[in-house]
Amino acid sequence: MNKIIFISLLILNSGSTVFSQITAYWIGGRNGNSKSWNISSNWSNHRVPNEFTDVIIPYKESCLNSIPEISNNKVKIHSLSIHNGAGLKILKNGSLTIRQNSAQKLTLKNILLEGSLFLPFSQHESISGYFN
């Protein structure tokens, strides 16, 4: 009986960790580091964000020219928060999909959008073009 309970708890626990959200802060683009979204050392947890990641892009006065850039790739994340004064660049061949409606709080003025932004929960599911 104890083995069955242990195995059941193990299965339940492993299932919950597979789908847990992870928070990652942008720390890249300074001291000669790349501005590329796809470099793991640019993130606080040293992993490139994925569809389970809550992304936070903080404002740092010393990093005014270090906002992340998404280019030539399709990025999917769980949520996005861009602090006042910070920003994000989605370049021509890049795209970002935000799975949770945290994007309702986004201000497009914080995003330089040359590529595509997908918001599957919104009435305007996708946004493309040149915003600044």
Secondary structure in CASP SS format (residue, H / E / C, confidence):
PFRMAT SS
TARGET T0000
AUTHOR 0000-0000-0000
METHOD secondary structure of the structure
MODEL  1
M C 1.00
N H 1.00
K H 1.00
I H 1.00
I H 1.00
F H 1.00
I H 1.00
S H 1.00
L H 1.00
L H 1.00
I H 1.00
L H 1.00
N H 1.00
S H 1.00
G H 1.00
S H 1.00
T H 1.00
V H 1.00
F C 1.00
S C 1.00
Q C 1.00
I E 1.00
T E 1.00
A E 1.00
Y E 1.00
W E 1.00
I C 1.00
G C 1.00
G C 1.00
R C 1.00
N C 1.00
G C 1.00
N C 1.00
S C 1.00
K C 1.00
S E 1.00
W C 1.00
N C 1.00
I C 1.00
S H 1.00
S H 1.00
N H 1.00
W E 1.00
S C 1.00
N C 1.00
H C 1.00
R C 1.00
V C 1.00
P C 1.00
N C 1.00
E C 1.00
F C 1.00
T E 1.00
D E 1.00
V E 1.00
I E 1.00
I E 1.00
P C 1.00
Y C 1.00
K C 1.00
E H 1.00
S H 1.00
C H 1.00
L C 1.00
N C 1.00
S C 1.00
I C 1.00
P C 1.00
E E 1.00
I E 1.00
S C 1.00
N C 1.00
N C 1.00
K E 1.00
V E 1.00
K E 1.00
I E 1.00
H C 1.00
S E 1.00
L E 1.00
S E 1.00
I E 1.00
H C 1.00
N C 1.00
G C 1.00
A C 1.00
G C 1.00
L E 1.00
K E 1.00
I E 1.00
L C 1.00
K C 1.00
N C 1.00
G C 1.00
S E 1.00
L E 1.00
T E 1.00
I E 1.00
R C 1.00
Q C 1.00
N H 1.00
S H 1.00
A H 1.00
Q H 1.00
K H 1.00
L C 1.00
T C 1.00
L H 1.00
K H 1.00
N H 1.00
I E 1.00
L E 1.00
L E 1.00
E C 1.00
G C 1.00
S E 1.00
L E 1.00
F E 1.00
L C 1.00
P C 1.00
F C 1.00
S C 1.00
Q C 1.00
H C 1.00
E C 1.00
S E 1.00
I E 1.00
S E 1.00
G C 1.00
Y C 1.00
F E 1.00
N C 1.00
END
